[in-house]
Amino acid sequence: DHHVNYGSGSGLQDRVAFVQNDPSQYDASIRLADLQVSDTGTYQCRVKKNTVAVHEVIVTVQEKPATPQCWTEGEVIEGSSILLRCYSR
């Protein structure tokens, strides 16, 4: 039907669009911009010509990891060993 059903309160209205201007030309792919963790879920594509074809895709968006904090333990002397410790939330 040339439209995207966003669901209620999903916040997708400004971030989802068809890849091709006219989805009736055999490409009903969509692009989801600016992914957010809250976009995780099951997405369904329904294409109707003579019959209805339905395909579901599960999308999992993971949060970008925080920048690690690193430090050394031990004296930095050529030829000796040190320990590099890193921590990230």
KEDO-387768 format. One record per residue: residue number from 1; residue in one letter; x, y, z of N, C-alpha, C, O, CB in turn. Coordinates in Angstrom, 3 decimals, always signed. Atoms other than C-alpha are relative to their C-alpha. Glycine has a CB too. Layout:
// residues N
n_res_n_east_n_north_n_up_ca_east_ca_north_ca_up_c_east_c_north_c_up_o_east_o_north_o_up_cb_east_cb_north_cb_up
NUM_A_X_Y_Z_X_Y_Z_X_Y_Z_X_Y_Z_X_Y_Z
...
***
This chain:
// residues 89
n_res_n_east_n_north_n_up_ca_east_ca_north_ca_up_c_east_c_north_c_up_o_east_o_north_o_up_cb_east_cb_north_cb_up
1_D_+0.817_-1.209_+0.000_+0.000_+0.000_+0.000_+0.855_+1.264_+0.000_+0.338_+2.356_+0.237_-0.927_+0.003_+1.204
2_H_-0.929_-1.137_+0.097_+3.065_+2.270_-0.356_+0.123_+0.786_+1.292_+0.345_+1.996_+1.249_-0.439_+0.928_-1.098
3_H_-0.172_-0.715_-1.251_+3.222_+3.126_+3.325_+0.692_-0.888_+1.029_+0.713_-2.113_+0.911_-1.351_+0.485_+0.531
4_V_-0.656_+0.695_-1.104_+5.133_+2.200_+6.471_-0.868_+0.178_+1.239_-1.261_+1.296_+1.573_+1.459_+0.541_+0.242
5_N_+0.739_-0.056_-1.259_+3.226_+1.324_+9.652_+1.040_+0.020_+1.112_+1.761_-0.957_+1.315_-1.005_-1.221_+0.157
6_Y_-1.056_-0.193_-0.999_+5.396_+2.649_+12.479_-0.315_-0.595_+1.357_+0.583_-0.705_+2.193_+0.271_+1.451_+0.165
7_G_+0.370_+0.450_-1.335_+3.489_+1.222_+15.419_-0.253_+1.215_+0.877_+0.058_+2.342_+0.492_+1.102_-0.904_+0.612
8_S_+0.355_-1.137_-0.856_+2.325_+3.349_+18.310_+1.184_+0.433_+0.857_+1.823_-0.388_+1.515_-1.194_-0.356_+0.898
9_G_-1.032_-0.573_-0.860_+4.820_+5.643_+20.010_+1.391_-0.523_-0.247_+2.210_-0.522_+0.672_-0.346_-0.239_+1.402
10_S_-1.302_+0.612_+0.259_+7.817_+4.060_+18.296_+1.106_+1.010_-0.259_+2.281_+0.675_-0.112_-0.104_-0.923_-1.169
11_G_-1.024_-1.003_+0.295_+9.607_+7.296_+17.364_+0.724_-0.238_-1.310_+1.786_+0.342_-1.538_+0.996_+0.041_+1.106
12_L_-0.664_+0.324_+1.263_+10.445_+5.892_+13.922_-0.414_+0.907_-1.163_+0.221_+0.860_-2.216_-0.286_-1.428_-0.361
13_Q_+0.569_-0.746_+1.122_+8.440_+8.350_+11.791_+1.040_+0.796_-0.786_+0.982_+0.828_-2.015_-1.066_+0.934_+0.503
14_D_-0.983_-0.832_+0.687_+11.401_+10.613_+10.992_+1.253_-0.765_-0.408_+2.160_-0.185_-1.005_+0.384_+1.156_+0.876
15_R_-1.233_+0.743_+0.247_+13.954_+7.804_+10.650_-0.156_-1.181_-0.954_+0.828_-1.855_-1.260_+0.541_-0.491_+1.290
16_V_+0.235_+1.133_+0.898_+12.347_+5.228_+8.324_-0.489_+0.508_-1.343_-1.354_+1.381_-1.418_-1.021_-0.990_+0.608
17_A_+0.443_-0.370_+1.351_+11.989_+5.539_+4.558_+0.252_-1.174_-0.934_+1.130_-1.999_-0.683_+0.738_+1.283_-0.512
18_F_-0.254_+1.006_+1.022_+11.720_+3.289_+1.525_+1.323_+0.318_-0.689_+1.645_+1.486_-0.905_-1.165_-0.057_-1.032
19_V_-1.268_-0.192_+0.705_+15.077_+2.767_-0.213_-0.264_+0.541_-1.402_+0.429_+1.449_-1.860_+0.799_-1.329_-0.072
20_Q_+0.400_-0.475_+1.330_+13.414_+3.228_-3.623_-1.225_+0.905_+0.155_-2.070_+0.664_+1.017_-0.308_-1.205_-0.967
21_N_+1.135_-0.926_-0.085_+10.958_+6.087_-4.206_-1.338_-0.695_-0.211_-2.333_-0.330_+0.416_+0.158_+1.108_-1.018
22_D_+1.250_+0.685_+0.322_+8.338_+3.705_-5.621_+0.122_-1.480_+0.347_+0.652_-2.249_-0.455_-0.361_+0.181_-1.496
23_P_-0.152_+1.399_-0.409_+8.136_+0.407_-3.695_-0.766_-0.979_-0.880_-0.533_-2.185_-0.800_-0.449_-0.160_+1.419
24_S_+0.735_+0.913_+0.881_+5.729_-0.995_-6.288_+0.889_-0.510_-1.131_+0.476_-1.388_-1.888_-1.238_+0.698_-0.581
25_Q_-0.939_+0.453_+1.029_+8.758_-1.429_-8.572_+0.871_-1.149_+0.502_+2.043_-1.257_+0.141_+0.884_+1.160_-0.457
26_Y_-0.592_+1.258_-0.454_+9.634_-4.692_-6.779_+1.112_+0.152_+1.033_+1.851_-0.804_+1.267_+0.532_-0.736_-1.169
27_D_-0.956_-0.138_-1.099_+11.847_-3.238_-4.022_-0.664_+0.798_+1.112_-0.744_+2.025_+1.049_+1.324_+0.692_-0.474
28_A_+0.668_-0.647_-1.132_+10.043_-2.496_-0.768_+0.938_+0.094_+1.204_+0.491_+0.165_+2.349_-1.278_-0.771_+0.382
29_S_-0.976_-0.104_-1.083_+13.265_-2.298_+1.245_-0.148_+1.339_+0.711_-0.491_+2.350_+0.099_+1.436_-0.168_-0.538
30_I_+0.030_-1.238_-0.770_+13.352_+0.266_+4.025_+1.374_+0.250_+0.611_+2.170_-0.673_+0.785_-1.087_-0.060_+1.101
31_R_-1.243_-0.397_-0.666_+16.226_+2.147_+5.616_-0.385_+0.593_+1.353_-1.247_+1.468_+1.437_+0.832_+1.036_-0.873
32_L_+0.227_-0.508_-1.347_+16.259_+2.766_+9.364_+1.240_+0.786_+0.396_+2.308_+0.208_+0.595_-0.299_-1.163_+1.023
33_A_-1.133_-0.880_-0.288_+18.490_+5.759_+10.162_+0.158_+0.216_+1.497_-0.792_+0.064_+2.265_-0.173_+1.345_-0.708
34_D_-0.302_-0.376_-1.383_+20.160_+6.707_+13.442_-0.497_-1.059_+0.984_-1.314_-0.778_+1.861_-0.629_+1.360_+0.330
35_L_+0.434_+1.111_-0.857_+19.739_+3.315_+15.119_+0.149_+0.317_+1.473_+1.111_+0.963_+1.887_+0.785_-1.249_-0.327
36_Q_+0.000_-0.175_-1.448_+18.934_+3.352_+18.824_-0.289_-1.346_+0.648_-0.911_-2.215_+0.036_-1.046_+1.071_+0.442
37_V_+0.230_+1.256_-0.716_+18.862_+0.580_+21.412_-1.491_-0.312_+0.043_-1.884_-1.477_-0.024_+0.577_+0.073_+1.433
38_S_+1.450_+0.206_-0.067_+15.096_+1.088_+21.633_-0.597_-0.505_-1.312_-1.765_-0.893_-1.344_-0.679_+1.289_+0.393
39_D_+0.479_+0.527_+1.283_+14.805_+0.053_+17.949_+0.036_-1.523_-0.049_-0.464_-2.119_-1.003_+0.833_+0.564_-1.139
40_T_-0.031_+1.457_-0.071_+15.451_-3.564_+18.979_-1.424_-0.536_-0.046_-2.298_-0.061_+0.679_+0.726_-0.479_+1.283
41_G_+1.333_+0.589_+0.081_+12.467_-5.675_+18.001_-0.172_-0.819_-1.253_+0.785_-1.044_-1.994_-1.056_+1.072_+0.054
42_T_+0.336_+0.780_+1.179_+10.739_-7.720_+15.330_-0.659_+0.927_-1.016_-1.639_+1.607_-0.711_-0.933_-1.198_+0.361
43_Y_+0.530_-0.819_+1.082_+10.096_-5.959_+12.036_-0.626_-0.922_-1.035_-0.096_-1.995_-1.322_+1.112_+0.887_-0.639
44_Q_+0.743_+0.835_+0.942_+7.617_-7.302_+9.510_-0.173_+0.738_-1.315_-0.557_+1.907_-1.341_-1.373_-0.401_+0.579
45_C_+0.220_-0.537_+1.341_+7.511_-6.728_+5.762_-1.164_-0.772_-0.624_-1.133_-1.999_-0.716_+1.302_-0.108_-0.887
46_R_+1.165_+0.616_+0.653_+4.155_-7.375_+4.059_-0.103_+0.583_-1.401_-0.283_+1.788_-1.577_-1.331_+0.248_+0.819
47_V_+0.098_-0.423_+1.396_+4.070_-7.230_+0.284_-1.228_-0.656_-0.607_-1.414_-1.869_-0.511_+1.292_-0.371_-0.805
48_K_+1.239_+0.516_+0.569_+0.768_-7.583_-1.516_-0.064_+0.364_-1.483_-0.137_+1.541_-1.839_-1.236_+0.560_+0.761
49_K_+0.294_-0.163_+1.436_+0.438_-8.051_-5.273_-1.259_-0.830_-0.238_-2.365_-0.381_+0.063_+1.231_-0.472_-0.947
50_N_+1.146_+0.909_+0.156_-1.807_-10.985_-6.200_-0.285_-0.746_+1.295_-1.432_-1.060_+1.613_+0.257_-1.003_-1.136
51_T_+0.119_+0.646_-1.305_-1.137_-12.654_-2.858_+0.792_+0.844_+1.001_+1.449_+1.816_+0.628_+0.523_-1.496_-0.040
52_V_-0.735_-0.721_-1.046_+0.317_-11.471_+0.447_+1.196_-0.836_+0.423_+1.053_-2.014_+0.750_-0.917_+0.313_+1.227
53_A_-1.212_+0.649_-0.494_+3.902_-12.348_+1.357_+0.446_+0.753_+1.246_+0.493_+1.983_+1.256_+1.136_-0.025_-1.094
54_V_-0.404_-0.612_-1.263_+5.078_-11.726_+4.908_+1.354_-0.567_+0.397_+1.586_-1.773_+0.319_-1.061_-0.249_+1.118
55_H_-1.306_+0.427_-0.481_+8.624_-11.832_+6.213_+0.326_+0.798_+1.251_+0.150_+2.016_+1.271_+1.100_+0.188_-1.091
56_E_-0.370_-0.672_-1.239_+9.789_-11.029_+9.742_+1.505_-0.045_+0.195_+2.158_-1.044_-0.110_-0.712_-0.638_+1.199
57_V_-1.428_-0.103_-0.283_+13.263_-9.868_+10.734_+0.144_+0.474_+1.443_-0.507_+1.435_+1.855_+0.724_+0.977_-1.005
58_I_-0.276_-0.421_-1.369_+14.531_-9.644_+14.303_+1.256_+0.856_-0.024_+2.311_+0.416_-0.479_+0.168_-1.230_+0.960
59_V_-1.115_-0.946_-0.037_+16.781_-6.623_+14.806_+0.400_+0.203_+1.459_-0.436_+0.507_+2.310_-0.383_+1.366_-0.679
60_T_-0.528_-0.242_-1.333_+19.003_-6.353_+17.872_+1.041_+1.108_-0.099_+2.060_+0.951_-0.772_+0.611_-1.300_+0.617
61_V_-0.926_-1.127_-0.005_+20.714_-3.004_+18.446_+0.691_+0.011_+1.350_+0.043_+0.110_+2.392_-0.734_+1.360_-0.278
62_Q_-0.762_-0.011_-1.240_+23.479_-3.082_+21.009_+0.591_+1.384_+0.225_+0.897_+2.103_-0.726_+1.112_-1.069_-0.029
63_E_-0.544_-1.297_-0.349_+24.767_-0.044_+22.823_+1.486_+0.050_-0.309_+2.219_-0.912_-0.080_-0.251_+0.310_+1.472
64_K_-1.422_-0.206_+0.294_+28.105_+1.353_+21.697_+0.777_-0.069_+1.310_+0.379_+0.560_+2.291_+0.242_+1.373_-0.723
65_P_-0.754_+0.103_-1.248_+30.739_+0.427_+24.291_+0.661_+1.332_+0.357_+0.994_+2.136_-0.514_+1.061_-1.102_-0.109
66_A_-0.673_-1.208_-0.474_+32.250_+3.172_+26.399_+1.487_-0.092_-0.310_+2.035_-1.187_-0.436_-0.229_+0.204_+1.521
67_T_-1.444_-0.037_+0.230_+35.819_+4.250_+25.739_+0.701_-0.590_+1.219_+0.422_-0.187_+2.348_+0.494_+1.460_-0.277
68_P_-0.661_+0.629_-1.141_+38.086_+2.083_+27.883_+0.988_+0.956_+0.678_+1.562_+1.837_+0.038_+0.725_-1.271_-0.449
69_Q_-1.016_-0.714_-0.758_+40.269_+3.558_+30.607_+1.125_-0.986_+0.229_+0.896_-2.078_+0.749_-0.561_+0.578_+1.357
70_C_-1.134_+0.919_-0.100_+43.740_+2.023_+30.556_+1.131_+0.625_+0.825_+1.291_+1.845_+0.857_+0.512_-0.380_-1.407
71_W_-1.142_-0.452_-0.768_+46.793_+2.240_+32.814_+0.994_-1.150_+0.092_+0.655_-2.308_-0.152_-0.427_+0.495_+1.413
72_T_-1.036_+1.023_-0.135_+50.041_+0.407_+33.393_+0.290_-0.227_+1.473_+0.143_+0.670_+2.304_+1.292_+0.410_-0.754
73_E_-0.467_+0.347_-1.338_+51.208_-1.377_+36.503_+1.407_-0.557_-0.153_+1.646_-1.484_-0.928_-0.962_-1.035_+0.711
74_G_-1.397_+0.408_+0.085_+54.901_-1.784_+36.987_+0.836_+1.124_-0.582_+0.325_+2.030_-1.239_+0.148_-1.271_-0.848
75_E_-0.922_-1.036_+0.475_+57.917_+0.297_+36.179_+0.349_-0.279_-1.457_+0.655_-1.410_-1.834_+1.292_+0.052_+0.878
76_V_-0.278_+0.136_+1.421_+58.490_+0.951_+32.480_+1.513_+0.075_-0.203_+2.106_+1.153_-0.226_-0.737_+1.102_-0.829
77_I_-1.444_+0.111_+0.234_+62.044_-0.253_+31.899_+0.184_-0.928_-1.185_-0.430_-1.993_-1.253_+0.770_-0.534_+1.278
78_E_-0.233_+0.803_+1.198_+63.309_-1.578_+28.583_+0.448_-1.403_+0.392_+1.363_-1.584_+1.195_+1.053_+0.667_-0.912
79_G_-0.327_+1.394_-0.240_+63.412_-5.364_+28.625_-0.759_-0.613_+1.165_-0.733_-1.830_+1.343_+1.456_-0.131_+0.240
80_S_+0.765_+0.557_-1.116_+61.205_-5.703_+31.714_-1.460_-0.152_-0.409_-1.867_+0.291_-1.483_+0.123_+0.898_+1.261
81_S_+1.422_+0.218_+0.270_+57.555_-6.695_+31.892_-0.837_+1.022_+0.760_-0.490_+1.435_+1.867_-0.419_-1.438_+0.389
82_I_+0.985_-0.840_-0.683_+54.625_-4.437_+32.717_-1.368_-0.610_-0.237_-1.532_-1.485_-1.089_+0.053_+1.488_-0.504
83_L_+1.368_+0.471_+0.133_+50.928_-5.060_+33.091_-0.849_+1.172_-0.482_-0.845_+2.238_+0.134_-0.540_-0.583_+1.353
84_L_+0.903_-1.024_+0.526_+48.447_-3.057_+30.981_-1.420_-0.395_+0.398_-1.910_-1.450_-0.006_+0.138_+0.151_-1.568
85_R_+1.360_+0.277_-0.451_+45.018_-2.898_+32.608_-0.960_+0.952_-0.718_-0.661_+2.130_-0.917_-0.119_+0.149_+1.554
86_C_+1.035_-0.808_+0.649_+41.879_-1.670_+30.864_-1.343_-0.331_+0.632_-1.591_-1.458_+1.058_-0.033_-0.252_-1.542
87_Y_+1.319_+0.146_-0.589_+38.352_-1.130_+32.133_-0.985_+0.794_-0.843_-0.678_+1.902_-1.282_-0.016_+0.472_+1.484
88_S_+1.043_-0.709_+0.739_+35.147_-0.185_+30.324_-1.325_-0.315_+0.643_-1.538_-1.435_+1.106_-0.006_-0.387_-1.506
89_R_+1.335_+0.212_-0.559_+31.587_+0.258_+31.563_-0.869_-0.698_-1.016_-2.038_-0.972_-0.744_-0.641_+1.330_+0.432
***
